Amino acid sequence: MTEVDSQKLKHEQIQYIEFVSKDLAEAKHFYSSCFEWKFTDYGPEYTAFEGDYVDGGFTYGQPINGSILVVLYSKDIEATKQKVISAGGTIVTDIFSFPGGRRFQFRDPDGYELAVWSE
């Protein structure tokens, strides 16, 4: 995730969106030209962007309908994970570390996949 001002982070609210792109260079050109998003590369298969109201990223892969990943922020990732499980969600990817924090992914009862991150 890009470095953010912790004062603007709201517990358990959408804070980050991830897209899948078959051509990261093309995605960066398109979104920087259209919306003036600023990009930071994290290796050959991931680039993060900063917008005015939401941050996000593009990961390399084959896009399909519904391949946008909504990422929520949590002040207490373990407690949020337990709430997801208790409410009937299924953990798809357990908590893991990445540059900038920790994250897990889950499916809601309808099958939508979302993620939660924390510093």
N, C-alpha and C positions, 0 to 999 in steps of 0.2 A: 504494500500500500504506500501511497505517497505520504510524506511527512505532513501532518495536519495539526492545526491548533486545537489542543484538547479542550479548550473552552467551548468550541462549537460542536463537539461530539455529544450526541444525545443517546443515552442508554437505550439499547434495543430498538433503535430506529435505523432506517435505511441510510447508509452512508457511502456505499461503494457499489458499482455495477461492473460486472465483467462480461465482455463480449468474446466470442470465438471468431477468429479471422483466418482465412486461408492465405492472406498476404498482408503482413503487418506493416510493411512500408506503404502500401496502398491505403490501408486504414488510417495510418498516421497522416498521410498527405490529405486525404479526404476530410477528416475531422479537424485538422489544424486549419485547412483552407476555409471550411464552412463555419466553424464555431470558435476558432482561435484556441483550441485546446492545446496545452503544453504537455509534451511527452518526455518520459524518462524510461530508458531501456534497462531491463533486468535480464540480461542474457539474450540469446537469439530467438527465444520462443515466448517472450513476455515483454510488454511495454505498458506502463501506467500512464494515465492522463489526469490532468487537473483541469476542472471546469470551475465556473463561478459558484455553483451550488451543490455539486456532487463530484466526487472523484471516481475513477474507475480504471479499468485496464482491458487490454486485449491479449488473449493467449492464442498461440498458434494451433490451428486445427481446422476441421471441416465444419463450417456452420450448418446448423439445421434449425428448423423453426423451434423457437423456445430455448435457444442456446445462450440466452443472456442470463447471467447469474447475479441475483440481487444479494448484496452483502450488508448485513446489519452490524452495528457496533455494539459491544457490550463492555461495561465496566468490570464485570465478573463473569468470565467465559464459562467457568465450571458450573456456576449457578444457572446461567442461561441454558447450557446444555441439558441440565437436569429438568428444567422447565419444559424444554422441547420434548424430551422423552416422556415426561409425566402427562403432557397434553396429547400424546399419541403420535409424535413425530418419530422418524426413523433416522438414526445417525448413518450417513453414507460414508463420510470420511471423518475419523476421530480427530481430536485436537492435534495439530502439528504446528511447528515453528516455521516462519519464513522471515526474510529481512523486513523488519518493522513490527513484528508481533507474532501472534498465534491465531489459529483459525480452525473451525470445523465446519462440515457441511451436513445438511439434513434434508429429508423429504417431508413435506407436510402430508396430512391425510389424503389430499387430492393428487399427490405425486409430484408436486412442484419442488424443485431443488433450490435451496437457499443456503447461504453461509453466514456465519457469525465470526467476527474477528475482535481481538482485543490487543492492546499494547503489551 
